Amino acid sequence: MQRPLLHVLRLDRARIAPVHIFEQLRLEEALYRADGNNWIVVNDGGHAPPHPSVVLGISGKPEKMCDVTRVQQEDVPLYRRFTGGGTVVVGEGTTFISLIANKSVLPSKNTNGPRELMKWSGDWYSNALRECGVDVSSEESSKHAFALRENDYVLGNRKFAGNAQGLSRDRFVHHTSILWSFQQLDMMLLQNPEKQPDYRARRDHNEFLIPLSETMADREALPNALIQQFAKMGFDLVDVDPDDAMVKEALVRKHHKSSSAVTVLNEKIDSHSVVKKRW
């Protein structure tokens, strides 16, 4: 049998210009909706502006998720991604990892729905983190043991990464925002949400979140290990330059576009005025 291909796109290694989070969302949506290849997209946020941005899920409302007064006073950019999930503060300390692929590359039991895909992703991350030397024993008494809790990746009972997904008839996207490091004040741009996982127990951001850098020394170790998991699963890995023609062509294909910049009133902003486009 022919081995499936996984295209590896390291946006954090772009040579011409850094990739803005809004550009990344646009690209990921195009790869999900208008492309037939399998992709893993990695961006370690190292070229991000020093000030934070906020990314909301497709149905997230700024007035319910954010400290609107601070967002306005500090002119914090708001972006809405094309998938569900919660609201996250992102910046130079955030590592983004997105898997965008055909359902056929995984056993059907893993892509029947969001829960099944989430469970599979927990195993994927667990295997990669084990290779990075992280405790994956799932012992609740361990402060830094990795576990999947509801839709979050946690160390002990503190969240270090949030996830969002999209599933169509033939394809899926699973993307993760990993808190490699962060400023506590930036996290306070978000409200303590009304709807939250039970294990959070209404804890504020200071008590609920933990940076992955508290457990690992090498920021590139986890992305590299996650990619290599697919080689072990029988995939052929193909490195793709961010400026490759196939990336640019995916962006201009016709498809429904949901990624957008928004105001605190949840009004869309003209995407052409958001950032200077890379592609």
C-alpha positions as CSV (number, residue, x, y, z in Angstrom):
1,M,0.0,0.0,0.0
2,Q,1.1,3.5,-0.7
3,R,2.1,5.4,2.4
4,P,0.1,8.5,3.2
5,L,1.8,11.9,2.9
6,L,1.9,14.5,5.6
7,H,2.9,18.0,4.5
8,V,4.9,19.7,7.3
9,L,4.5,23.5,7.2
10,R,6.7,25.3,9.7
11,L,5.5,28.9,9.7
12,D,8.0,29.7,12.4
13,R,10.8,29.1,9.9
14,A,9.5,31.5,7.3
15,R,12.4,33.3,5.7
16,I,10.8,36.3,4.1
17,A,8.5,37.6,6.8
18,P,6.8,36.4,10.0
19,V,3.4,34.9,9.8
20,H,0.7,36.9,11.6
21,I,-1.9,34.9,13.6
22,F,-4.7,36.2,11.3
23,E,-2.8,35.1,8.2
24,Q,-2.3,31.7,9.8
25,L,-6.1,31.3,10.5
26,R,-6.9,32.2,6.9
27,L,-4.4,29.7,5.6
28,E,-5.6,26.9,7.9
29,E,-9.1,27.5,6.8
30,A,-8.1,27.3,3.2
31,L,-6.2,24.1,3.7
32,Y,-9.2,22.6,5.6
33,R,-11.9,23.7,3.2
34,A,-10.2,23.9,-0.2
35,D,-7.3,21.4,-0.2
36,G,-7.1,17.7,-0.3
37,N,-3.7,17.1,1.3
38,N,-2.7,16.2,4.9
39,W,-1.0,19.0,6.8
40,I,0.6,19.7,10.1
41,V,1.1,23.5,10.6
42,V,3.5,24.7,13.3
43,N,4.1,28.2,14.5
44,D,6.0,28.9,17.7
45,G,4.9,32.5,17.9
46,G,8.5,33.7,18.3
47,H,8.0,36.4,15.7
48,A,4.7,37.6,17.2
49,P,4.3,41.2,18.3
50,P,5.2,41.6,22.0
51,H,1.6,42.7,22.8
52,P,-1.1,40.0,23.0
53,S,-4.1,39.2,20.7
54,V,-7.3,37.4,21.5
55,V,-8.7,34.6,19.4
56,L,-12.3,33.6,19.8
57,G,-14.1,30.5,18.7
58,I,-16.6,30.8,15.8
59,S,-19.5,31.6,18.2
60,G,-17.5,33.5,20.8
61,K,-18.8,36.9,21.8
62,P,-16.2,39.5,23.0
63,E,-18.5,41.0,25.7
64,K,-19.0,37.6,27.3
65,M,-15.4,36.3,27.0
66,C,-13.2,39.4,27.3
67,D,-12.5,42.3,29.7
68,V,-13.9,44.7,27.1
69,T,-12.7,47.8,29.0
70,R,-9.0,46.6,28.9
71,V,-9.3,45.4,25.3
72,Q,-10.5,48.8,24.2
73,Q,-8.0,50.8,26.3
74,E,-5.1,48.7,25.2
75,D,-6.2,48.3,21.6
76,V,-6.0,44.5,21.8
77,P,-6.7,42.8,18.4
78,L,-9.6,40.3,18.3
79,Y,-9.8,37.5,15.8
80,R,-12.5,34.9,15.3
81,R,-11.3,31.5,14.0
82,F,-13.3,29.2,11.8
83,T,-13.7,26.5,14.4
84,G,-15.5,26.2,17.8
85,G,-13.8,26.0,21.1
86,G,-13.0,28.6,23.7
87,T,-11.3,32.0,23.7
88,V,-7.5,32.2,24.1
89,V,-4.9,35.0,24.6
90,V,-2.0,34.4,22.1
91,G,1.4,36.1,21.6
92,E,5.1,35.4,21.4
93,G,4.8,32.7,24.2
94,T,2.2,30.7,22.3
95,T,3.0,27.7,20.2
96,F,0.4,26.8,17.6
97,I,0.1,23.3,16.2
98,S,-2.7,22.4,13.7
99,L,-3.4,19.0,12.1
100,I,-5.5,19.3,9.0
101,A,-6.2,16.0,7.2
102,N,-8.5,13.6,5.5
103,K,-10.5,11.4,7.8
104,S,-9.3,8.4,5.8
105,V,-5.8,8.6,7.3
106,L,-7.1,7.6,10.8
107,P,-9.2,4.7,11.8
108,S,-12.9,5.6,11.4
109,K,-13.5,5.2,15.2
110,N,-11.2,8.2,15.8
111,T,-13.1,10.6,13.4
112,N,-16.7,9.7,14.1
113,G,-17.1,12.9,16.1
114,P,-15.4,15.6,18.2
115,R,-15.1,13.4,21.3
116,E,-13.5,10.5,19.4
117,L,-11.0,12.9,17.7
118,M,-10.2,14.6,21.0
119,K,-9.5,11.3,22.6
120,W,-7.2,10.3,19.7
121,S,-5.4,13.6,20.0
122,G,-4.8,13.0,23.7
123,D,-2.9,9.7,22.8
124,W,-1.0,11.6,20.1
125,Y,0.2,14.2,22.6
126,S,0.8,11.7,25.3
127,N,3.2,9.7,23.1
128,A,5.0,12.8,22.0
129,L,5.3,14.2,25.5
130,R,6.6,10.9,26.8
131,E,9.5,11.1,24.3
132,C,10.2,14.7,25.6
133,G,10.6,13.4,29.1
134,V,7.2,14.5,30.5
135,D,5.4,12.4,33.0
136,V,2.3,10.8,31.3
137,S,1.4,8.5,34.1
138,S,-2.0,10.3,34.6
139,E,-1.6,10.1,38.3
140,E,-3.7,13.0,39.7
141,S,-1.3,13.4,42.6
142,S,1.6,14.3,40.2
143,K,1.9,18.1,39.8
144,H,3.2,17.8,36.2
145,A,1.6,14.6,34.9
146,F,0.0,15.1,31.4
147,A,-3.7,14.3,30.9
148,L,-6.5,15.1,28.6
149,R,-9.3,16.7,30.6
150,E,-12.5,17.4,28.6
151,N,-11.1,19.5,25.8
152,D,-7.9,20.7,27.5
153,Y,-4.3,19.3,27.8
154,V,-3.2,19.7,31.4
155,L,-0.3,19.1,33.7
156,G,-1.7,17.8,37.0
157,N,-4.9,19.9,37.2
158,R,-3.7,23.0,35.4
159,K,-4.2,23.8,31.7
160,F,-1.2,24.4,29.4
161,A,-3.0,24.0,26.1
162,G,-6.5,24.5,24.6
163,N,-8.0,22.8,21.5
164,A,-10.5,23.5,18.8
165,Q,-11.8,21.2,16.1
166,G,-13.7,21.2,12.8
167,L,-15.1,18.1,11.1
168,S,-16.6,17.9,7.6
169,R,-17.7,14.9,5.7
170,D,-14.2,14.0,4.6
171,R,-11.8,16.2,6.5
172,F,-10.9,17.3,10.0
173,V,-8.9,20.0,11.7
174,H,-7.5,19.8,15.2
175,H,-5.6,22.8,16.3
176,T,-3.9,23.5,19.6
177,S,-2.7,26.7,21.3
178,I,0.1,25.8,23.7
179,L,1.1,28.2,26.5
180,W,4.8,27.8,26.4
181,S,5.1,31.0,28.4
182,F,2.8,33.9,29.3
183,Q,2.3,37.0,31.3
184,Q,-0.3,36.6,34.0
185,L,-1.6,40.1,33.3
186,D,-2.2,39.2,29.6
187,M,-4.4,36.2,30.7
188,M,-6.6,38.6,32.6
189,L,-7.8,40.0,29.3
190,L,-10.3,37.2,29.5
191,Q,-13.2,36.8,31.9
192,N,-13.6,33.7,34.0
193,P,-16.2,32.2,31.6
194,E,-19.7,31.2,32.6
195,K,-19.4,27.9,30.7
196,Q,-16.2,26.1,31.7
197,P,-15.0,22.5,32.3
198,D,-15.8,21.1,35.7
199,Y,-12.2,20.5,36.7
200,R,-11.5,24.3,36.5
201,A,-13.8,24.7,39.6
202,R,-14.1,28.5,38.9
203,R,-10.4,29.0,39.5
204,D,-9.0,32.3,38.2
205,H,-6.4,32.3,35.5
206,N,-3.4,32.4,37.9
207,E,-4.5,29.2,39.6
208,F,-5.8,27.5,36.5
209,L,-3.0,27.9,33.9
210,I,0.5,26.6,33.8
211,P,3.3,27.3,31.2
212,L,4.7,24.2,29.5
213,S,8.2,25.8,29.9
214,E,7.9,24.9,33.6
215,T,8.2,21.3,32.7
216,M,10.3,21.3,29.5
217,A,13.5,23.1,28.6
218,D,13.4,23.0,24.8
219,R,10.5,24.8,23.0
220,E,11.0,22.9,19.8
221,A,11.0,19.4,21.4
222,L,7.2,18.9,21.4
223,P,6.5,20.1,17.9
224,N,9.3,17.9,16.6
225,A,8.1,14.9,18.6
226,L,4.5,15.4,17.4
227,I,5.6,15.4,13.8
228,Q,7.7,12.3,14.2
229,Q,4.8,10.4,15.7
230,F,3.3,10.4,12.2
231,A,6.5,8.9,10.7
232,K,6.0,6.1,13.3
233,M,2.4,5.7,12.1
234,G,3.6,5.1,8.6
235,F,3.4,8.5,7.0
236,D,5.9,10.0,4.7
237,L,6.8,13.5,5.8
238,V,7.2,16.3,3.2
239,D,8.6,19.6,4.3
240,V,6.9,22.6,2.6
241,D,8.3,26.1,2.6
242,P,5.8,28.8,3.7
243,D,6.4,30.5,0.4
244,D,5.9,27.5,-1.8
245,A,3.4,27.9,-4.6
246,M,1.0,25.2,-3.2
247,V,0.5,27.4,-0.1
248,K,-0.3,30.5,-2.1
249,E,-2.6,28.6,-4.4
250,A,-4.6,27.2,-1.5
251,L,-5.3,30.7,-0.2
252,V,-6.9,31.9,-3.5
253,R,-9.1,28.9,-4.0
254,K,-12.8,29.6,-3.6
255,H,-14.3,28.5,-0.3
256,H,-16.5,29.7,2.5
257,K,-14.4,32.1,4.7
258,S,-15.2,32.3,8.4
259,S,-11.9,33.6,9.8
260,S,-12.2,37.3,10.6
261,A,-11.1,40.2,12.7
262,V,-13.8,41.7,14.9
263,T,-14.5,44.6,17.1
264,V,-15.5,44.4,20.8
265,L,-19.1,44.8,19.4
266,N,-18.5,41.6,17.5
267,E,-18.6,43.4,14.1
268,K,-16.3,42.2,11.3
269,I,-13.4,44.3,10.2
270,D,-12.4,44.4,6.6
271,S,-9.6,41.8,6.4
272,H,-7.6,43.8,4.0
273,S,-7.0,46.5,6.6
274,V,-6.0,44.1,9.4
275,V,-2.4,43.2,8.5
276,K,0.0,43.6,5.6
277,K,-0.6,40.3,3.8
278,R,2.4,38.0,3.5
279,W,1.0,36.0,0.6
